[in-house]
Amino acid sequence: MRWLILPVLLSLPMAQGAQVLRVDVDSIVHPITVEILTRALDQAVARKADLVVIRLNTPGGLMDASRELVEKMMSSPIPVVTYVAPGGARAASAGFFLLLAGDVAAMAPGTRTGAASPVVLGRELDPVMRRKIESDAGAWMRSLAEQHGRNAALAEKAVSEAKSFTDQEAISAGLVDLIAKDEADLLRQLDGRAIKRPDGTRRTLDLKSPILAVYEPSLRESVLKAISDPNIAFILLIAGALGLYVEFSAPGLIIPGVLGGILSLLGLTALSLLPINWLGAALILLALTLFVLEAKFTSHGVLGAGGAVAMVMGAMMLVDGPPDFRIHLATALGVGLPFAAISVFLTTLVIRTRRNKVETGSGGMVGEVGVARTALNPSGKIFVHGEYWNATCSTPVEEGARVRVRALEGLSLHVEPVD
């Protein structure tokens, strides 16, 4: 009998806890954030997870990327919970849209959210266009709040009046559903909770003995996430440009060229992910031109100073996005001014070197003055440049007379007497 019972026991499924996947949005919202969240949701589906928790700590980001994120969240077959954590974190601007897009919205004590007014940089908007943009964002905010049974009128004020809310204000006003001190507390409160999905279906969360896994971005995602910070991208681009300039100025150094190429490609890759203001890019190109002209013409520093100003202004205008998404003034000054000084210095050295008289080869020999060691009538030997040379002269020259080199032909010099 024991041998009959054992196979039956082995065939019974092992009891497992609910599978929960957590993905962090802890920086500016941009296209890489969309890629990370998309892969995390796909991974959750592959693992047959019961729940996805998106932990938010973001100052906001790009509106287009936020719309893509909301679409991914609302089309997910797995329930999505948005959670502002840890204490002191925020889900501001675009982060507020993400918070309200969750099937359940939660905050940790000491967190804040809101301030979701759209910001448009790079051009001055007339009042009508600004009202259109704010009206569209407000309608989107109302739609998200109403779909999940939250306070739509107050949520819209985060757009129209840039209102912000603490965790206690948000829970009291019906903007979020839960206050949880940590993930364990959050999952405990969610267990048994009935939710309404965006497609209208209702589902009860079964989160007994939850197993929480954290999504780990791939190496590619980690690198792109790191360099997609506009400040990092700008530093990489400028450092790469400087390395390439050194290599072109002194061919054969190799290392500056290799490092410059790598850094430039990383910087350009990062900037390609960001909304570029072409006026800022034009100012940076103007700055480079002024640096070269400063080294070539005597302007008493005017061209160099203008290039430095153009570099700093171009850096600050280069990325077109919310304030937290731009290149900081400290970065623009810390990178632009040293780059201006180094560029002018290197360009000056190159131009001066090219203007100097050639000291080697045929170009270095022509014009040198030597002494005839034998009579030249028309051929003989002379001593010039520390060496003995065969030489010919169209007029006779006595031994010991001074001669000047006119040309080099093979291993023979053509000379003329020095008066």
Secondary structure, 3 states (H helix, E strand, C coil): CHHHHHHHHHHCCCCCCCEEEEEEECCCECHHHHHHHHHHHHHHHHCCCCEEEEEECECCECHHHHHHHHHHHHCCCCCEEEEECCCCCEEECHHHHHHHHCCEEEECCCCEEECCCCCCCCCCCCHHHHHHHHHHHHHHHHHHHHHCCCCHHHHHHHHHCCCEEEHHHHHHCCCCCEECCCHHHHHHHHCCCEEECCCCCEEECCCCCCEEEECCCCHHHHHHHHHCCHHHHHHHHHHHHHHHHHHHHCCCCCHHHHHHHHHHHHHHHHHHCCCECHHHHHHHHHHHHHHHHHHHCCCCCHHHHHHHHHHHHHHHHCECCCHHHCCCHHHHHHHHHHHHHHHHHHHHHHHHHHHCCCCCHHHHHCCCEEEECCCECCEEEEEECCEEEEEEECCCECCCCEEEEEEEECCEEEEEECC
